[in-house]
Amino acid sequence: MPTLTVLYGTPTDPDAFRRHYEDVHVPLATALPGATAVRYALDVDTLAGDAPVFASFRAEFPTRASLDAALASPEGQAAQADVPAFASGGVTILVEGD
């Protein structure tokens, strides 16, 4: 099952990130059409060393085509356009599975 995974680096203002992420971005991201499961975490830790990831988001899709269609949809475009508004620590976007 293809999974869209987004990893957010540590922002310059963690409190502002959390507010914007939960109040604005999560509603946009959870509106991705075709997603069968969506989850996110704001408390990401590591077992060794400093955590390079501050937050993560995952959305599962039945097919790669449905994932690609979701990203191309108006909802997907809105979510992507919002990222620069809060992700000052950088972002890594992965597609896991096929």
N, C-alpha and C positions, 0 to 999 in steps of 0.2 A: 504494500500500500504506500504510494508516494506521500511523503511528508514534507511540508514546507517548514523549515526551521530557521528562526531569526535569532541571532545572538547579539546582544547589545553590550558594548564596552562600558566601562565605568564613566558616567557623565560628570561634567564639571559641577553640577548642582543636583545631587541625588534626590532631594526632596521635590524639586521642580519636575524632574524626570518622572517620579512616581505619580505626582498629581496629573500631569499631562497624559501620561501613559494610561492610567486608569480612567480618567474622566473623558478623554478625547480619543486616544488611539485604540484602546481595547474595543469600544463600540464599533469603530471602523473595521478593525481586523476580524472581529467575530461575525461581521456581515458578509464575509467572503462567500460567494455562492458555491454550493457543491461540497463544502467542507463537511466531513462526517464527524469530526471531533476537533475541538479547539481547546488549547490550554496554554497558560503562561505562568511564569514564575518571576517574582521580583527579588527573591532571596536566593541567589545562586552562590554556592560555596564550592570550595575545592578541598580535597583531602591533603594536599601538599602545596605549599607556596601560596602566592597571592592569586586570587581568582581573577582571570582575565575577562570574565563575563559578569555583568551586573544583573542582566535580566535575559529571559529567553521566552520565545513564543513558538508554538508548534500547531500546525493545522494539517490534518490528514484528509486525503482525497481518495476516491475510488480508483482513479486513473491519472496518469500524467497529463493527459489531455484536459481533464477536468481541473487540475491544478493550474495549468497554463491558461485556461479560459477564465478561471477566477482572478488571476493576476491581471489579465487584460480587461476585465470587466470594469464598469464605473466604480464599483466598490473597491476593487483591487487597486485601481489607479488612485482613488482617494486615500487609501491606507498608505500607499507608497509615497504619495506627495506629502503626507503628514510627517514622515520620518525625520526630515531635517529640522522640524520644529522642536524636537526634544532629544534626539540621539547625538548629543555632543561628544560622546565617547566612541563613536563609530559603530558600525553595524556590519555583520556578516550574514549573508542570506544563503542558505543551503537548500538543496532538494535531495532528500534521502529516499532511496528506493526507486522503483521504476513503475 
